[in-house]
């Protein structure tokens, strides 16, 4: 099977912003884009994106998960990057229309259709290092994907990085490519030197997030995760998991968590840790690495609560349980 996110549908939805207005949406080939070499995005990283999924239910219907939340976050990212304001209603229709066009290609569960709206600055102006782009491009790509962790969600190992951050603190809540690029060096070093799967960024001992997912600690009936601020991404899967945890009667503590407290709690029998994200869903963490020391989280394997919350989320996404929070948008 092809690697996750490397197969694309042959067409995408596209709209352009110029002269103060958005164009009508077009359905065009997804094989290429034409950009001026001086485009703002290529020099000053005026770009943001989203990741969401459409799922095929047992009755054959196709439903998009939490589209409205992703659109709101993309509008926020565009604003924080000083890109032209997106038309949220237009983007919603772009997503629905392109998914409807390729409805028959949405894989059976546990696969899905990964949806990647992308917004880039296109003005050809290399003198605008300190000024925003006045034109932009918004497009929606589709990629049919399987289970991100096809091996069954083996418990991951995380290197605790207490010196550096994933990205600049004021950029953390922006879903922008530069944030992922800035985390890549530490991630590759962690894999090479410590055989770690990911890096958990903990600047000055403050547990934040990994390079591509939010971090959650589960201690008995309590879920602990960092409270929302500008320094890290406000994950929609994170919010979904916390909502389902509250539905189950769990205590959700959104607060600061230090590395020392994390390691103290991780040593207790029954403690669990996990990463949440659109691709990863909820993936167990079994080992934490600090310096040259390795610490097991609980049993070091996937925990019951992690697996139960992942299953609860999947059941909503797959149409196997009720949708009390109105997270699903049917595609006609």
Residue pairs with C-beta under 8 A, 6 or more apart in sequence:
1 146
1 150
4 145
4 146
4 148
4 279
5 114
5 143
5 145
5 279
6 143
7 143
7 144
7 145
8 30
8 141
8 142
8 143
9 30
9 98
9 102
9 105
9 141
9 142
9 143
9 144
10 29
10 30
10 31
11 27
11 28
11 29
11 30
11 98
11 101
11 102
12 27
12 28
12 29
12 30
12 98
12 139
12 140
12 141
12 142
13 25
13 26
13 27
13 94
13 95
13 97
13 98
13 139
13 140
14 25
14 26
14 27
14 28
14 137
14 138
14 139
14 140
15 22
15 23
15 24
15 25
15 26
15 87
15 90
15 94
15 137
15 138
15 139
16 22
16 23
16 122
16 135
16 136
16 137
16 138
17 23
17 84
17 135
17 136
17 137
17 138
18 134
18 135
22 87
22 90
22 138
25 90
25 93
25 94
25 97
27 97
27 98
27 101
30 141
30 142
33 137
33 139
35 41
35 42
35 122
36 122
36 124
37 124
38 124
38 125
38 126
39 120
39 121
39 122
39 123
39 124
40 46
40 121
40 122
40 123
40 124
40 125
40 128
40 132
40 133
41 47
41 120
41 121
41 122
41 133
43 126
43 129
44 121
44 128
44 129
44 133
45 176
45 177
45 178
46 81
46 82
46 83
46 120
46 121
46 132
46 133
46 136
47 81
47 118
47 119
47 120
47 121
47 176
47 177
47 178
48 74
48 77
48 78
48 81
48 83
48 118
48 119
48 174
48 175
48 176
48 177
49 74
49 116
49 117
49 118
49 119
49 175
49 176
49 177
50 70
50 71
50 73
50 74
50 115
50 116
50 117
50 118
50 175
51 70
51 114
51 115
51 116
51 278
51 279
52 64
52 65
52 66
52 67
52 70
52 95
52 114
52 115
52 236
52 278
53 64
53 65
53 112
53 113
53 114
53 115
53 278
53 317
54 62
54 63
54 64
54 65
54 99
54 106
54 112
54 113
54 115
54 331
55 62
55 63
55 65
55 106
55 109
55 112
55 113
55 317
55 318
55 319
56 62
56 106
56 107
56 108
56 109
56 112
57 63
57 318
57 319
58 318
58 319
58 320
59 319
61 319
61 330
61 331
62 99
62 103
62 106
62 113
62 330
62 331
63 317
63 319
63 328
63 329
63 330
63 331
64 95
64 96
64 99
64 115
64 328
64 329
64 331
65 316
65 317
65 327
65 328
66 236
66 240
66 327
67 92
67 95
67 96
67 329
68 92
68 329
69 236
69 239
70 117
70 236
71 86
71 88
71 91
71 92
71 95
71 117
72 88
73 175
73 234
73 236
74 86
74 91
74 117
74 119
74 175
75 85
75 86
75 88
76 173
76 174
77 119
77 174
77 175
77 176
78 84
78 85
78 86
78 119
79 85
80 171
80 173
80 174
81 132
81 174
81 176
82 132
83 119
83 121
83 132
83 133
83 136
84 133
84 134
84 135
84 136
86 119
86 138
91 117
91 138
91 140
94 117
94 138
94 140
95 115
95 117
95 140
96 329
96 331
98 115
98 140
98 142
99 106
99 113
99 115
99 142
99 331
100 331
100 332
102 113
102 142
103 331
105 113
105 142
105 144
106 112
106 113
106 144
107 113
107 144
107 145
107 146
109 314
109 317
109 318
110 146
110 147
110 314
110 318
111 144
111 145
111 146
111 147
112 144
112 145
112 317
113 142
113 143
113 144
113 145
114 142
114 143
114 144
114 145
114 278
114 279
115 140
115 141
115 142
116 140
116 141
116 142
116 143
117 138
117 139
117 140
117 141
118 138
118 139
118 140
118 141
119 136
119 137
119 138
120 136
120 137
121 132
121 133
121 135
121 136
122 133
122 135
122 136
122 137
123 133
123 134
123 135
123 136
125 131
125 133
145 279
148 279
148 280
148 281
148 283
149 280
149 283
153 283
153 284
153 302
153 307
153 310
154 284
154 286
154 302
155 284
155 285
155 286
155 287
155 297
155 300
155 301
155 302
156 197
156 198
156 275
156 283
156 284
156 285
156 286
156 287
157 194
157 195
157 196
157 197
157 198
157 285
157 286
157 287
157 288
157 289
157 294
158 196
158 197
158 198
158 199
158 200
158 210
158 215
158 285
158 287
158 288
158 289
159 190
159 194
159 196
159 198
159 199
159 200
159 289
160 200
160 202
160 259
160 288
160 289
160 290
161 186
161 190
161 199
161 200
161 201
161 202
161 203
162 202
162 203
162 204
162 205
162 259
162 290
163 203
164 186
164 201
164 203
165 172
165 201
165 203
165 208
165 231
166 172
166 179
166 182
166 183
166 201
166 208
166 209
166 210
166 211
166 232
167 178
167 179
167 182
167 183
168 182
169 230
169 231
170 230
170 231
171 178
171 179
172 179
172 208
172 229
172 230
172 231
172 232
172 233
173 228
173 229
173 230
173 231
173 232
173 233
173 234
175 233
179 233
180 211
180 212
183 199
183 201
183 211
183 212
184 211
186 199
186 201
186 211
187 198
187 199
187 211
190 196
190 198
190 199
190 289
191 197
194 289
196 289
198 210
198 211
198 212
198 213
198 275
199 210
199 211
200 207
200 208
200 209
200 210
200 215
200 288
201 208
201 209
201 210
201 211
202 208
202 259
205 258
205 259
205 260
206 226
206 256
206 257
206 258
207 215
207 226
207 256
207 257
207 258
207 259
207 262
208 215
208 226
208 231
208 232
209 215
209 226
209 232
209 233
210 275
212 277
212 279
212 280
213 235
213 275
213 276
213 277
213 280
213 283
214 225
214 232
214 233
214 235
214 237
214 238
214 275
214 276
214 277
215 225
215 226
215 273
215 274
215 275
215 276
215 285
216 223
216 224
216 225
216 238
216 241
216 273
216 274
216 275
216 276
216 282
217 223
217 224
217 225
217 257
217 262
217 265
217 266
217 271
217 272
217 273
218 224
218 271
218 272
218 273
218 274
218 303
218 305
218 306
219 265
219 268
219 270
219 271
219 272
220 270
221 249
221 250
221 251
222 250
222 251
222 252
222 253
223 241
223 242
223 245
223 250
223 251
223 252
223 253
224 253
224 255
224 257
224 265
225 238
225 242
225 252
225 253
225 254
225 257
226 232
226 254
226 255
226 256
226 257
227 254
227 255
227 256
228 234
228 254
235 276
235 277
236 278
237 276
237 277
237 278
237 280
237 281
237 282
237 313
238 276
240 313
240 327
241 276
241 282
241 309
241 313
242 252
242 254
243 325
244 309
244 312
244 313
244 316
245 252
245 309
246 252
247 324
248 308
248 309
248 312
259 290
262 288
263 288
263 290
263 295
265 271
266 273
266 288
266 295
266 296
266 297
266 298
267 295
267 296
268 298
269 298
269 299
270 298
270 303
271 297
271 298
271 303
272 284
272 285
272 297
272 298
272 302
272 303
272 304
272 305
272 306
273 284
273 285
273 288
273 297
274 282
274 283
274 284
274 285
274 303
274 306
274 309
275 282
275 283
275 285
276 282
276 283
277 283
281 310
281 313
281 314
282 306
282 309
282 310
282 313
284 301
284 302
284 303
284 306
284 307
285 297
286 296
286 297
286 299
286 300
286 301
286 302
287 294
287 295
287 296
287 297
287 300
288 294
288 295
288 297
289 295
312 321
314 320
315 321
316 322
316 323
316 327
316 328
317 328
319 328
